[in-house]
Amino acid sequence: MSNIKNTYIIRISKKSHVFLTSLKLKTGMTFVNLIDYSLGLNTKTNDNLIDDINVLASKNLSTLDSSKSSFKLIKPTSSLIDSFILICWKYYPDIFTKSRQNILGLIRVKLDTGSFPDYEDISFPLIDKSTWAQVFPKWFKNNSYRQSNFQVYIDNRLKYLVSKAFLLRSDKGMYELKVNFSISEWELIESITKLPPQVGLVIPNLLKSPKERPWPLVYRDIFSNDDINDL
């Protein structure tokens, strides 16, 4: 074993890896949290974890593939999430420096209800009366957890927007808009946020970052072999 940032690297069997990977995708919890919980070191978890464990334990896990591609989590395209993040500065301009928690809260409401807070008229055409949270339930599950798939994905998109000079990280967990978007650019971003919830959405290159790179980088999005979230 070797200690890396207060965690340990250990060897586990293929069956254990399949079991933990399945639980991770079903619950949104990390491997570390799942192991801590199983050892009684962490009691804060979702109520359905015991049921999930029982269901998986009854399956023949030897027939499952533990490769990354087999357990690829389906989530919204990064272009959509980037638009949700950026539009916060148009809808709520009075707070120019926004905290990570503020951004997470606004996007969580949008995904769960279909509208941003105080913007009931800004919604999407209904398709089977679904919201983004309902379209991607596994990804959105346990969204209040710091290491949930939802929060990790938002954090990675914030890092991406900072790296492309759309946002400035002014302090720890604090962000400012670094781009003066034109009226047409804001309209374009807003139009993306109003798209109806759906799986398989592909958004082409629309804007260029201040670094003159295409935004968003759709050709490295979740619908190709590489995920921009892995950069």
N, C-alpha and C positions, 0 to 999 in steps of 0.2 A: 504494500500500500504506500501511496505517497500523498502527502497533504498539499492541497492546492486551494488557497483562499478558504480555509476552514471546511473544506470538503475532502473526501477521500476517493481515490480510484480503486475499485475492487473488481474481481472477476466474478461473473455470474453465468449460469447456464443459459443456453439458447431459449429453453422453455421459460425461464424466469424473465428473460429480456422481452419475449413475446407477451408475457403476462403483464409486465409493467408498462410496455408500450401501449397495449390495448387500454389499460386503465388510464394512462396519461391522456389519450385521445378522448376517452369517454368522460373524464372528469375535468380536464384542463389543468390538473396538478402536475408538478414536476416529479421526476424520479426521486429526488431527494426528499420531497414532502411525502410521497407515497411510502417510501421506506421508513421514514421517521414515524409516520402514522402506524404502520404495521408493527413497529417495535414499541408503540405506546408513548413515543416521545412528542407527538403532535396530535392533539385532540381536535384542533380546528379543521374541519373538513366538511364536505357536502353530505347531506343526509342519505344520499343514494349510494354512497361508496360501498357499503356492505352488500347491497343488492348487486352492484356491478361486479364485485369480487365473486359472489356466489354464482352469478351467471357465467362468468368466464371460467370459473373452476370446473363447471360442469361440461365444458367444451373440450374437444380433443385438440389441444394447442399444438401438437406435433405436426398438424397438417397446415398450420398457418406459416406465412412467410414473414420473418422479422426484418426484412430489408426496409430501408427508408421509404422507397417508392410505394410499398404495400400499405404503409400507414400514413401516407401523405394527407395532411389535414386540408379539407376544402374550406377556403376562406374567401372573403371579398377581394377583388382585384386591388392591388396597391394604388392604382390610379384613383379609385373611388375613395379610399381612406385618405389619401393625400388631399383630395378636394374637400372632404369633411373637415380636415384640420385647417386648411387655408381659409375656408369660408367663415370660420369663427371670427376672423378679423374684420370681415365685412358686416356680419350680423351684430357683432358686439364690439364696436370700435372704441367705446369709452374706456375699456380696459385694454390698453395697448400691450402691456406685458402680461402674458397669460401663463398661469402655472400648469404644470403637467396634470394635476388633479382637475383643474378647471376644464382643460381640453378633453380629458377622458370623460368627465361628467357630461359635457355637451354632446359628444359623439355617442355616448351610451344611450342618452335619451333619444337621439335621432334614430339610432339603430333599433331601439326597442319600441318606439311609438310611431316612427315615420316622419316626425317633425322635430326641428330644433326647439328648445324652450322659448316660449313667448312668440313663436312663429308658427301658429296653427295653420296659417294660410299657405305656408311653404311646405308642401307635401308632394307625394308622388302619385301617379295613377295607380289605382289598386289592381293587383293581379292576384286573384284568389285571396284577397284580403290579407296578404302576407307582409311582414316587415323583414328587414335585413336580418334581424335577430332570429326570426322564425325560419328564414331560408338557410342560415348557417348556424343551427342550434349547437352543434358540438364546439364550434369555434367560439361562440358567444357564452358558452356555459361557464359558470364560476367567474364571471367577468370582474367581480369585486376583488379577486385575489391578485396580488402584485405579480405573481409568476404565471398567471393564467394566459392562455393563448391570445386572448383579446388584448390584455395590457402589454404583453411582450411585442405583439405586432404593432400596436400604436407607438410604442417606444422606438421600434426600429424604423418606422416611417418618419418619426420626428428627427431621428438621427440622419436619415436620408435627406430630408428637406433642409436640414442644417448644412449637410455636406455639399448640397447643390446651391447654397446661398439664398434659398427662399426664406429661411428663418435664421434668426440669430439666437444662440443660447446665451442669454445675458447673465445668467446665474444658474446655480444648480436647480434643475427642475423648472426653470423660468425661460420663456421664449418670446421673441418679438418678431414681427413681420419685417423682412428686410427688402421687400420688393414693392414698388409702386405699380400695381397692376392698372392697366387701362380699363375703361368701362367695358369694352368688348371682352377683355380677358376675364374680368369678374363675371360677366354674363356666361362665359364658357365654363368657368369653374362651378358656378351656381347650377348650370344646366346638368352637369354631371351629378350633383347632389340630389337632383330631382328625378333621376332615373328610377324606374320601378325595380324593386328587389327581384333578383333573378340569379340563377347559377349560370356560369359560363360567359359572363359579360366580358367583352373585350373592348378596350378603349384605345384608339390610335394615338400617336404622338400629336400633342396639341400645342403645348407651350414650350418655350426654351428658357432654361434657367439663366441667371446672370453669368454663369460660366459657359454659356452657349452650348449646352448639352440638351438633347431632347428631354422633354418632360411630358408625361411620365415615360419611363423606359419599358414600354410594353413588351418589347421583344425579349426581356428578361423577367417577365412577370410570371405569375403562378400557372399560366396556361402553356408554358414552355418547359423545357427540361431544367432550366436554371431559374432560381427564385431570387429576385432582387433583395428579398428579405434575408438572404444568406450572405450578402456582401458585408 
